[in-house]
Amino acid sequence: MSKQHDLSGLTVLLTRPSGRSDSLARAIRQRQGDVCELPLIEIEPEMDDDAREGIKSRILSLDQYDAAIFISSNAAQLGMEWIDQYWPQLPVGLEAYAVGPGTAKILRHFDWPVHVSDKGVTSEDLLALPGLKQAQGKRIALFRGVGGRELIAETLRKRGAQVDYLELYRRHTPDYSQDVVSELIQRRNINAVVVTSAQILDVLLHCSRQNADSLRVVPVLVPSERVRQRAMDYGLNVVINAGGADDETVLDALEKVVSMTR
C-alpha cells in the first residue's frame, strides 16, 4: 500500500456489492475520511442445478485447458472456490489471466502465477498480453458472471482459440427508489462517489433520476476511460478515471479529489 495521505473532509459513497468494499472503507477511515455504503449491484452465485452441473463438468476438465481468464474479483473468488473443491493442486500448465490487480491478488492467494496487464484494467488491456495475442489453437476457460461484454471471447475466437464460459454468478439490482443517491448526497454531504463498473454506473444514474443535478457536481471515480466516457455522455461533469478498481488505485484517485477541494 502506498504512503497514507490525509482524506479528512472527504465523504465517499462506495457502491460495490455488499462485503466487497470492506477493506477500502477501512483504509479511507484510517486516512480520516468518512464512508457511506450503498451497494448498487448484488452478486448471487449461480444456483440453477443444470447450470451448476455445466460448471462442474468444465472445472473437472480444467487440465484440458491452456488458460483460465477471470474477468472480475467475483469471478476469481467464486472460481477458486469451485476449483478448490475438485483440484487439490492446480492443473499443471494452466495459465491464469486476470482483468486488473484486484482480481490477480485473489488468484495469487492460491500460489498461482497470474498474468495481468500493467497498462490498465480493461478487456482491451488484457487482450494485449503476449500470451493471449498468440491464441491460435488454445483452449481457454473464461470465468465470469451471466451476461456482460463479449469482447474477450469474440476476439480470442477470431485469433483461433476455443473459448468456453464458466458463468458462476448473477448480478441483481437492489430495489431502491429513484432518488436514493440524491438524498444520500445531500443528507451525508457526500463529495466523492466510487464506481467500479459500467453496470454500477447505470444503476447509480437510475437511482439519481429525481434530482440528477446533485450527482453532476460530485466527483465520480471510475475504473477506465470507457466508463469515464460513458459517464460524461450521461451528463456528469466531474468524472475521474482512476485507472483501476483495486483499493490502492482508488485511494490514489481519492487523494486527487482532496487536492481539488482544498
C-alpha positions as CSV (number, residue, x, y, z in Angstrom):
1,M,0.0,0.0,0.0
2,S,1.3,3.5,-0.9
3,K,2.1,6.1,1.8
4,Q,-1.1,7.1,3.6
5,H,-2.3,10.7,2.9
6,D,-5.0,12.6,4.8
7,L,-8.5,12.2,3.4
8,S,-10.2,14.4,6.0
9,G,-13.1,16.4,4.7
10,L,-14.0,13.6,2.2
11,T,-17.2,11.6,2.5
12,V,-17.1,8.8,0.0
13,L,-20.0,6.9,-1.4
14,L,-19.0,3.3,-2.1
15,T,-21.2,1.3,-4.4
16,R,-19.7,-2.2,-4.7
17,P,-21.7,-5.3,-3.8
18,S,-22.1,-6.0,-0.1
19,G,-18.9,-7.0,1.6
20,R,-16.7,-6.0,-1.4
21,S,-15.9,-2.5,0.0
22,D,-14.8,-3.5,3.5
23,S,-11.0,-3.1,3.0
24,L,-11.4,0.1,1.1
25,A,-13.8,1.5,3.7
26,R,-11.3,0.7,6.4
27,A,-8.5,2.4,4.5
28,I,-10.5,5.5,3.9
29,R,-11.4,5.8,7.6
30,Q,-7.7,5.2,8.6
31,R,-6.9,8.3,6.5
32,Q,-9.6,10.3,8.4
33,G,-12.1,10.2,5.6
34,D,-15.8,9.2,6.1
35,V,-17.6,6.5,4.2
36,C,-21.2,5.8,3.2
37,E,-22.0,2.5,1.5
38,L,-24.9,1.8,-0.9
39,P,-24.4,-1.4,-2.8
40,L,-25.8,-0.8,-6.3
41,I,-25.2,-4.4,-7.5
42,E,-25.6,-7.6,-5.6
43,I,-23.9,-10.8,-6.6
44,E,-25.7,-14.2,-6.3
45,P,-23.8,-17.4,-7.1
46,E,-25.4,-19.4,-9.8
47,M,-27.9,-21.8,-8.2
48,D,-29.6,-23.4,-11.1
49,D,-28.9,-27.2,-11.0
50,D,-28.3,-27.6,-14.7
51,A,-26.0,-24.6,-14.8
52,R,-24.0,-25.8,-11.8
53,E,-23.6,-29.2,-13.5
54,G,-22.2,-27.5,-16.5
55,I,-19.8,-25.5,-14.4
56,K,-18.7,-28.7,-12.6
57,S,-18.1,-30.5,-15.8
58,R,-15.7,-27.8,-17.1
59,I,-14.0,-27.5,-13.7
60,L,-13.3,-31.2,-13.8
61,S,-11.8,-30.7,-17.3
62,L,-9.5,-27.8,-16.4
63,D,-6.4,-29.9,-17.2
64,Q,-7.5,-29.8,-20.8
65,Y,-7.4,-26.0,-21.0
66,D,-4.3,-23.9,-21.8
67,A,-5.5,-20.8,-19.9
68,A,-8.1,-19.6,-17.5
69,I,-9.3,-16.0,-17.6
70,F,-11.0,-14.3,-14.6
71,I,-12.8,-11.1,-15.5
72,S,-13.6,-9.8,-12.0
73,S,-12.9,-10.2,-8.4
74,N,-16.2,-12.0,-8.0
75,A,-15.2,-14.4,-10.8
76,A,-11.9,-15.0,-9.1
77,Q,-13.3,-15.6,-5.7
78,L,-16.1,-17.9,-6.8
79,G,-14.0,-19.6,-9.4
80,M,-11.3,-20.5,-7.0
81,E,-13.9,-21.9,-4.6
82,W,-15.1,-24.2,-7.4
83,I,-11.5,-25.2,-8.3
84,D,-10.6,-25.8,-4.7
85,Q,-13.4,-28.4,-4.4
86,Y,-12.1,-30.6,-7.2
87,W,-8.4,-29.8,-7.6
88,P,-6.2,-30.3,-4.5
89,Q,-3.4,-29.0,-6.7
90,L,-3.9,-26.6,-9.6
91,P,-3.7,-28.3,-13.1
92,V,-0.1,-28.3,-14.4
93,G,0.4,-25.9,-17.3
94,L,-2.8,-23.9,-16.9
95,E,-2.0,-20.2,-17.3
96,A,-4.1,-17.7,-15.3
97,Y,-5.1,-14.3,-16.5
98,A,-6.8,-11.5,-14.5
99,V,-8.5,-8.3,-15.5
100,G,-7.0,-5.9,-13.0
101,P,-4.7,-6.2,-10.0
102,G,-7.5,-6.8,-7.5
103,T,-8.6,-9.9,-9.3
104,A,-5.0,-11.0,-9.7
105,K,-4.5,-10.6,-5.9
106,I,-7.3,-13.1,-5.2
107,L,-5.8,-15.6,-7.5
108,R,-2.3,-15.3,-6.1
109,H,-3.6,-16.4,-2.7
110,F,-3.5,-19.9,-4.3
111,D,0.2,-19.7,-5.3
112,W,-0.7,-19.3,-8.9
113,P,1.4,-17.3,-11.4
114,V,-1.0,-14.8,-12.8
115,H,-0.7,-12.6,-15.9
116,V,-2.2,-9.1,-15.5
117,S,-1.7,-6.0,-17.6
118,D,0.3,-3.1,-16.1
119,K,-1.3,-0.8,-18.7
120,G,-4.9,-0.8,-17.4
121,V,-7.9,-2.8,-16.3
122,T,-10.0,-3.1,-19.5
123,S,-10.7,-6.1,-21.6
124,E,-8.6,-4.5,-24.3
125,D,-5.6,-4.3,-21.9
126,L,-6.0,-8.0,-21.1
127,L,-6.2,-8.9,-24.8
128,A,-2.9,-7.1,-25.4
129,L,-1.0,-9.5,-23.2
130,P,1.5,-11.6,-25.2
131,G,0.0,-15.0,-24.1
132,L,-3.4,-14.0,-25.5
133,K,-2.2,-12.2,-28.6
134,Q,-1.0,-15.6,-29.8
135,A,-4.1,-17.7,-29.1
136,Q,-4.2,-20.0,-32.2
137,G,-5.2,-23.5,-31.1
138,K,-5.5,-22.7,-27.4
139,R,-8.4,-23.8,-25.3
140,I,-9.5,-21.1,-22.8
141,A,-11.8,-21.2,-19.8
142,L,-13.4,-17.8,-19.2
143,F,-14.7,-17.3,-15.7
144,R,-17.4,-14.6,-15.4
145,G,-21.0,-13.8,-14.4
146,V,-24.0,-14.4,-16.6
147,G,-24.1,-11.8,-19.4
148,G,-21.7,-8.9,-19.9
149,R,-19.3,-7.8,-22.6
150,E,-18.5,-10.4,-25.3
151,L,-15.3,-8.7,-26.5
152,I,-12.8,-11.1,-24.8
153,A,-14.4,-14.3,-26.1
154,E,-15.1,-12.8,-29.6
155,T,-11.6,-11.5,-30.0
156,L,-9.9,-14.7,-28.8
157,R,-12.1,-16.8,-31.1
158,K,-11.1,-14.6,-34.0
159,R,-7.5,-15.3,-33.0
160,G,-8.1,-19.1,-33.3
161,A,-8.8,-20.0,-29.7
162,Q,-11.7,-22.1,-28.4
163,V,-13.3,-20.2,-25.5
164,D,-15.7,-21.8,-23.0
165,Y,-17.7,-19.8,-20.5
166,L,-18.0,-20.7,-16.8
167,E,-20.7,-18.3,-15.7
168,L,-20.6,-18.5,-11.9
169,Y,-22.9,-15.8,-10.7
170,R,-25.7,-13.4,-11.5
171,R,-26.0,-9.7,-10.8
172,H,-29.1,-8.2,-9.3
173,T,-30.0,-4.6,-8.8
174,P,-31.4,-3.8,-5.3
175,D,-34.9,-2.3,-5.3
176,Y,-34.0,1.3,-4.5
177,S,-36.1,4.4,-5.1
178,Q,-35.0,6.8,-8.0
179,D,-33.9,9.4,-5.6
180,V,-31.9,7.4,-3.0
181,V,-28.5,8.6,-4.3
182,S,-29.5,12.2,-4.5
183,E,-30.9,12.0,-0.9
184,L,-27.7,10.5,0.4
185,I,-25.5,13.1,-1.4
186,Q,-27.5,15.9,0.3
187,R,-28.0,14.3,3.7
188,R,-24.5,12.9,4.2
189,N,-22.7,15.7,2.3
190,I,-21.0,13.2,0.0
191,N,-18.3,14.7,-2.1
192,A,-16.9,11.7,-3.9
193,V,-18.5,8.6,-5.4
194,V,-16.6,5.4,-6.3
195,V,-18.0,3.4,-9.3
196,T,-16.2,0.2,-10.3
197,S,-18.1,-0.9,-13.4
198,A,-20.3,0.3,-16.2
199,Q,-23.2,-1.6,-14.8
200,I,-22.9,0.1,-11.4
201,L,-22.7,3.4,-13.2
202,D,-26.0,2.7,-14.9
203,V,-27.7,1.8,-11.6
204,L,-26.2,4.9,-10.0
205,L,-27.7,7.1,-12.7
206,H,-31.1,5.3,-12.4
207,C,-31.1,6.0,-8.6
208,S,-30.4,9.7,-9.2
209,R,-33.2,10.5,-11.7
210,Q,-35.3,12.5,-9.4
211,N,-32.5,15.0,-8.7
212,A,-29.7,14.4,-11.2
213,D,-28.2,17.8,-10.7
214,S,-26.8,16.8,-7.2
215,L,-24.8,14.0,-8.8
216,R,-23.5,16.1,-11.7
217,V,-21.3,18.2,-9.4
218,V,-19.9,15.5,-7.3
219,P,-16.6,13.9,-8.4
220,V,-17.2,10.3,-9.6
221,L,-14.3,7.9,-9.8
222,V,-14.5,5.2,-12.5
223,P,-12.1,2.4,-13.4
224,S,-11.4,3.1,-17.1
225,E,-11.6,5.6,-19.9
226,R,-14.5,3.6,-21.4
227,V,-16.6,4.0,-18.3
228,R,-15.5,7.7,-17.9
229,Q,-16.7,8.5,-21.4
230,R,-20.0,6.7,-20.7
231,A,-20.4,8.9,-17.5
232,M,-19.6,12.0,-19.5
233,D,-22.2,11.1,-22.1
234,Y,-24.8,10.8,-19.4
235,G,-24.0,14.4,-18.4
236,L,-21.8,14.0,-15.4
237,N,-19.4,16.9,-15.1
238,V,-16.6,15.7,-12.8
239,V,-15.5,12.2,-13.8
240,I,-12.1,10.9,-12.8
241,N,-10.6,7.9,-14.5
242,A,-8.8,6.2,-11.6
243,G,-7.2,3.7,-13.9
244,G,-8.4,0.7,-12.0
245,A,-10.7,-0.6,-9.3
246,D,-8.3,-2.1,-6.7
247,D,-8.1,-0.3,-3.3
248,E,-4.7,1.3,-3.8
249,T,-5.6,2.8,-7.1
250,V,-8.9,4.1,-5.8
251,L,-7.2,5.6,-2.8
252,D,-4.7,7.4,-5.0
253,A,-7.6,8.9,-7.0
254,L,-9.3,10.0,-3.8
255,E,-6.2,11.9,-2.9
256,K,-6.5,13.8,-6.1
257,V,-10.1,14.6,-5.2
258,V,-8.9,16.0,-1.9
259,S,-6.4,18.2,-3.6
260,M,-9.1,19.5,-5.9
261,T,-11.2,20.6,-3.0
262,R,-8.6,22.3,-0.9
